[in-house]
Amino acid sequence: MKRMKNETVEILDTTLRDGEQTSGVSFAGTEKLHIARLLIEDLNVDRIEIASAKVSNGEFETVKRVSKWAAINGYLSRIEVLGFVDGDISLNWVKSAGCKVMNLLCKGSLKHCTEQLRKTSEQHLLDICLVLDQAEEMGIEMNIYLEDWSNGMINSPDYVFFLTDNLKDRNIKRFMLPDTLGILNPVNTEQFCKRMIERYPDIRFDFHAHNDYDLAVGNVFSAVHAGIKGIHTTINGLGERAGNAPLASVIAALHDQLNIKTKVTENNLNKVSRIVESYSGIRIPNNKPVIGDNVFTQCAGIHADGDNKNNLYCNNLLPERFGRAREYALGKTSGKSNIKKNLETIGIDLDEISMKKVTDRIIELGDKKEIVTQEDLPYIISDILHTQNSDRIKMINYSLSLTHGLRSTATVRIDIDGKEYEQSSPGDGQYHAFSKALWKIYTQLEKPKPALVDYNVSIPPGGRTDALVQTTIVWNFKGKQFKTKGLDVDQTEAAIKATVKMLNMIENM
C-alpha cells in the first residue's frame, strides 16, 4: 500500500505498562505520574498505556492519580489501561480508577485460545462479546489486542480471520496486532499487515513490536509501509525479554526514512529518555541510536575534518533535532581537526607546534586505553607546555577510613587561592564522607556548590586487579549540566580526581 505524502501515524507509548514488565523495573507512583506527564506534555505522544487492570492496590491508586491529572488537563481520552476477558471485573477496575479507555487482551492465535484458555474459538468470541456489551453500557471506549497475532498469522490465519470477521462491526475503535514473541521479520510483517488491511479496509490497526531478533524497528518500518495507522513504542526500548520498539529510533525512522509525520516533539526525546533511564535503573547503551552517549560523537580525525568541509560526515540525524550537540572524541584515532574542534569549544587557541605536542600526547593516552575528555584538555596542555598550573583549587591531603560495622570517615585539606582549609566528616561510604567534609569547607566560605546528578564507575572487563577505573560524575551548577571524569586504580580516588576537576571548572562559571 502506498502511503500518502505527509500522512500522520499515531503513537501509543506503553512504557508504563509493557515497559514496566522489564525484569527489575518497577516505577513508584510519583515516577509513573511524572513519566505520564513527560510523554503527554513534553513529547506529545498521542496515547499512553499506563497499567494493567487488577495488578495491585498500589497500581490502582497510581492509576487514579494519573487519571485525575489527565481529566483536569483534558488528556483523559489519551490514557489507556490493559484489561482482560473476565466479564465486568476489568471494566469495573478501569472505571473505578477514573479511566475511560480499555485495551482488551484477546487471543490472536488458535494455540493460545485452545491451550491457554482451554476454549473453542466460538466460546472465546462469546466471552469477548460479553465484555464489549458491558463496556458499551458503562461508556468505556474499547480497543482490542489480538495477543500472539504473529503466530496466529503464521499457523492459524483462519482463526484470526474468524475472530476479526465477527468483531469488525462491534464498537471497537482499534484492532491492535502484537508480535508478542518477537518472531516476525520486515518481510512477513509487511505481508501480514497488508493482508489485514486489504481484507478489513475500514478497521484502524495498530502494530505492537517486540525486539527478540533485534528487528523491532525494522518491523515497525514495514508495518507503516504496509499502511498501519498506529505504532506502539516504549522509552529506551524497555519491555519483556529483549524489549519493545524504542520510541526515539522509531520516530527517526518514520520521519526520515518514510517521510511519515507524527506529533512527537523530537527535541525532548533525549531529555525524557534520560529521566526514564534514571527511574528504571536500566542504563542506555552508549551506541543506542539517537539517545546513546556516543551516537553524535566523531572519533576519527578525518571525520572532524570532513565536518569542517560542509558537514561531509553528517546525515539527517542532526543532534540538534534531539536536544543534543555533536562531540569530537579524543583518543588514538584523533587528528588535529578533532582536537581543534574541542579547543574551540572551550576557547583555547594553540599554535601549530603546541597543537602537534597535544595531539601526540592524546594519541599516547589512547594507546594506553585511557579516555580523554574535553575537560582534560587544559590539564594536558598545562602538562605538555610546562606552563604554571593555574588551578585555583588544589587537593593537599585527604584521609579516608573504612571500618566494618562503622560509618566511613574522611579528613580533607584543600588549598583555595593559596590558603589551606581542613574539615572532617562521617558519611555513608568513603566518597560520601569525602564530599561532606569538602562541602563543610565550602559552607564555611559561603561558596556555592553543585548538585551531583549521576555517578558512574567503568571497570575494564577481565578481572584485572590493577586495571584503571574511570569514574564519571554528572554535575549541575547554576542550571548548567556537565561531566567530569577521573582515572585511577581506585574508584574513590578516581571520583576525587573528577571532583577536583569540577571544583576548578565552576570557579570560572
N, C-alpha and C positions, 0 to 999 in steps of 0.2 A: 504494500500500500504506500503510495507516495504522500509524504507529509506536506501540508500547505506551508508556504514560507511564513515565518514569524508565528507559527502556531504555538500555543502555550500548553505545557504539560503540568499537571498538578502534582505536588509533592506532599506525601504523608510521611512525617518523620516518627519513627517508633522507638527512639532511644529510651524513652521512659517505660516502655513495655517490653519489646523484644530485646532492646539493648541491655536492659537490666537482667536479662537471662544469661548474660556473660558470667562465666564462673568467677566468683569472688566479688561481684559488683552488686551493691545494694544502696540505693540513694536514700538519704534521710528525707523526711517530709519537706523541710526547708529547701534542700537541694533540688528536689523534684519541682517545687513551685518556681524556683529560680530558673531552672532549665526550661520549664514550660514558657516562662516569660521571655527568655532569650530566643527560643525557637519561634514564637509568635511575633514578638515585637522587634527584635534585633535582626532576625533572619527572614521574617515574613514568610515562613513556611505555610502552605495552605491549610494543612490539618496536622494534628499530632495525636498519636495513640499513647495514652498515659498510664494504662494499667490493665490488668486482667481482673474480672469480677471474682469475688469470693476468696481472694488470696489471704487476707488477714484483716483484723480490726484496724491495725495501723495504716494499712493501704487504703482502707475505706475512709479514714479520717483525712488522709493526704488527698485523695480524690475529691473529697468535699471541699477542701481548701482551694484546690486548683479550679474546680468548677465555680466556686463562689467568686474567685478573682476573675475568671473568664466571663461570667454573667455580668459582673459590674462593668467590664470593659468592652462588652459586645462581641466576645470571642466564643461564646458557648457552642455555637454550631461547628466550630473548628476543633472541638475536643471530643475524642472518641475513646471508648473502652471496649476491650475484648470480652465477649460473653459466650455462653455455651448453650447447646441444645438441651436444656434442662427445665422445660416448661416455663414458669414465670420467675424462677429463682434468680437467674442472672438479671433479668429485666427489672425486678424489684430492687436488686442491689444497685444497678445503674441509676434508676430513678431516685432512690433514696440518697444517693451520693450527689444528686443535683445535675446529672448529665442527661443529654437527650439524644445521643448518637451511640449505637452499639454495633460492633462488628461481630457478627455471629460466626462462630467457628464450626463449619460443617465439614464433612468428609468428602474430599475430592478424588479419592481413588477407591475402587471396589475393595481392595485389600484392607484398607483402613476401616471401611464400613463393616465388612463381614468378620474380620478378625479382631478388631479392637472393640467395636460396638456390639458384635455378635448379632447384627440385624441385617435384614434384607434391604435392598435399595428402596423398595416401596415403604418399608417401615421407617427408614431414616427420613424419607421425604415427608411422611405424615408428621413425624416429630418436628421437623423444620417448619412445616406449615402451621403447626400449633403455636410455635413461638412467634412466627410472623403475625398471626391473627391477634395474639395478645399484645404484641408491640404496637400494632395499629390502634388498638383500643386504648393503650396507655400513652399514645402520642410520642413514641420513641422512633426515631429515624433508624433504618436498618441498612447496613452493608453486610455482605456475607463473604467469608473466606472459604474457598474450596481447598481445604488443607490436603497436602500431598498431591496437588493438581498435576505436577510434573510427572509423577509416577502414574497418575491416572491417564494422562495423555499417551504415555508410552505403553502401558499394559492393559488399560481398560477404558479406552475413549468412549465406548458406548455407554458406560456408566456416567461419565462426565456429561455427555450429551443428554442422557435421560434426566439427570438432575437439573441441568440448565433449562432443558425444554419445559420442564414442569414448574420452574421458578421464574422464568423470564417475564411473565406477566404479573408477578406479585409486586407488592410495594417495597422493592429493593432498589436502593439508589445506585449501588456499585457492586459488581462481582469482582472479587479480589483473587488473583491467581498466584499462589505461592509455589516457588521451587523449594519446598520445605526442607529437603535434604541436600540442596545444592548440587543436583545431579545434571542440570542442563548445561548446554554449551550455546554459543551465539547462533549456531546454525539451527538446531532444533527449537531454541527459544523463539526465533522468528517464525519458523514453520508452525509451531503450536499456537502462537499468539494470532497469526494471520488466520488460522483455521477457526479460532473462536470468533474473531472479529467478522469474518466473512459469513459465518453461519448465524451470528447474532449481531447484525449491524446496529441495532437500536440499544444494545446494552453498553453501559460505560464500564470498562475494565481497568483494574489496577494490576500491576505486576510487582511481586514481592520476591526479591532475590536473596539467596544465601551464597556464601563465598567458599564453600568447601574445596572447590578446584581453582580458587583464585580467579573465577570468571564472572563474579557478580556484576561488576561494572560493564563488562562486555555483554553480558546477558541483558542488562538494562538498556544498553545501546540498541541491541537487536529488537527488544520488545517495543521500544519507542519508534524505531524504524518501521516496525510492522503496523503501527497505528495505535498502540496502547496509550490511554489518556492520563493514567496516573502511575506514579512510581513510589515505592516505599524505600526509605533510607534510614540510617542511624548516624549520629555524630561519631566520627572516628571509626566507623565500621563495627561498632560494638554489636554483640549478638552471640547466640549459642554457637559452640564449636569454633569454626573459622570466622564467624560473624556475618554481618549483613552488608549490603552495598553502602559504602561510606558517602555521606552527603556531599562533601567537598569534591570528591572525584566525579560523582555523578553530575553535579552542576557544571563542572568544567567540560566534561564530555558532551553533555547536551548542548551547552551554549556554543562551544567551539566546533565540535565535530558534526553536529546535526543541525546547527543554526536554529535550535528549538529554544523558545523562551520559557523561563519560569519566573515566578515572583520573588525568588530568593535573592537577598541582598548579599552580593559576593564579598564586599569588603569587611563584613563582620564574621565571615566563616572562620578565620584563624582565631579570632578572639574567643568565640563560642567553643571551638574545639579545645582550646587550652583550658577553659573553665571546666568542661566535661572531663578532660584528662585529669584535672585535679580532684574532682568529685569521685570519679570512678576508680582512681588509682591505677588505671591502665595507661602506660606511657605510649605516646605516639612515636612510632619508629622514625628515626632521622630521615629515612628515604621515603616516607609516606608522601605520595603525590599531593601537591597543593599546600599541605599543612606541616610536612616534616621539616625539621630544622635545616636540613641540607639541600632541599629541593630548589632553592633560589640562590645557591652558593656555587660560584665558579671556582674550580680548583686549578685547572691548567692555565699557565700564563698566557698561552695562545688564545684562550677564550676571553680573558680580560682584554687582551689586545684587540680582539675582534669586536668586543663591545664598544671599545673606543672608536671603532671604524664603522659607524652606522649600525650598531647592535647586530653584528653578523651571527652571534651565537645566542640570540633570543628568539623564543617562539611566542605564540599568542598568550601563553600563560605568564603574563607580566605580574610580578609580585605585588605591585601597587593595587591591582584589582582586588586582592585578597587582604588588604591592610598590612602588607609586608614590604620589605626592601631587599634589593639584590645585594648579596655579600660576596666577597672575594677571599677564598680560603688562603691561609698561609702555611706552606709546607714544602716538601721537597720538589713538588711539581710547579711551585710558584715561579713565575717570571717577574721581571721588573714591572710589568703592567699591573699584576695583582697587587704588588706591594705599593705601587704608586696610587692605586685606587684607595687602598686603606689609609695611606698617609694623607691623601686629600680629604678624606672623611674627618680625620682628627686634626687637620690644619697644620701638618708638618711638611716642610719643603726641604729636600736634600739635593746636594749637588751630585753629579754622576759618580764620582769616586766613592762618596759616602753611601750612595744607593747600591753600588756594587758590593760593598762590605756588608751592608744589611741583608742583601739578597743571599750572599754566601752563608751568612750565619743562619738564616731561616732554613735554607736547604740542609745545612748541617744538623739542625734540630729535627727536621723532618726525617732524616735518615735514622735518627735515634727513636723515632716514633713519638716524639714529643709534639704536642699540639700547640700551635702558636695562634694567639688571638690578636685582634686589633688592639686590645688593651695592653698586650705585652709589648707592642712596638716601641713605646717610649723607653721602656726598660732595656730592650735590646739595643736601641740607638745609643742610649747613655753608656751602656757597657762597651760597645764597639768603638765609639768615638772618644772614649775616655773623658767624657765631659763630667763635670761635678754633678753628683746626684742631687737633683732639685726637689726630691720628695720632702714635703713639709712634715710628714709624719713617718717616724721610723720605729720599728719594734726593737726595743733594747733587750728585754728579757721577759720570759714567761715561764711559769712552773705549773704543771698540771698533775693532779693526782687522781688515781682510780683505785678504789678500795672496795672489795666485796662487802656488801651489806651497808655501805655508807655512800652518801652523796659525793659526787666528784667536786673537787675544789680547784680554783685557779688563782694565781697571782700574776698580774700583768704590769709591766713597766714600759711606757712608751715615751718617745721624745716628740713633742709638738713645737715646732718653730724654735728648737734649741733648748726647750725647758722640759725636764723629765717629770712624769706623773706615775703614781703607782696605786693600784687598788687590788683587793682580793674579793672573791665571791664563791659561794657554793652554786651548784647547778645540777640539772638532770643530764649528766654526761659531760665530757671534758670540753667540747666546743661550747655547749650552753653556759658552762661556768666561765669560760674564757670571755664569751660575749657579755655576760652580766658584769664581769669585772671591768671590761672595756667601756661599757655604757655608763658605769659609775663615774668614770673619769669624764666622759662627755657631759653627763648631767652636772657634775661639779663645775665644768667650764661653760655650761649653758650653751653647748654646741648642738646643733640639730643632728639627728641620727636617722639612717634609712630604715625601711622595713625589709625584712628578709621574706621574699616571695616563694622561693623554691631552693632546694639544696639537693644536689645530685652527685653521687660518687660513681666514677667509672673505673673499673679494675680490669686490666687485660686478662683474657682467658688463659687457662693453662696452669693455674695454681702456683705460680712462682711467688715465693715469699718476698723476693727482692724487687718485684715489679713496681714501676711507678704508678701511683694512684693520682687520678685527676679529680679534684673536687670543683664542681661548678655551682656557683651561688647566683641566684637572680635577686636583684635588689630593686626597690622602688624609693626614689628620693625626689621630693618636690614634683611629683607627678611624672617623672621620667623613669622608665624601667630599663635596666641594663644588667649584663652578666660580667662577673669576674671569675677567673679560673686560677687554681693553684696546683702545682705539681710537686709531689714528694712521695717517698716510700710509705709515709704515714698519712692516713686520710685526715686526721685532725690538723697536722702541720700543713697539709695542702690547703685545708679550709682557712687556716690562719693567714697563709700567704695570699689567698684570694681576698680575705678581709682587709689586709693592709693595702692591697691594690685599690680596693673600693674606697678606703678612707682618703687616699690621696686624690682619687678621681673626684670625690664630692667636694673637696676643698676648692675646686675650680668651677663648680656648678653654681 
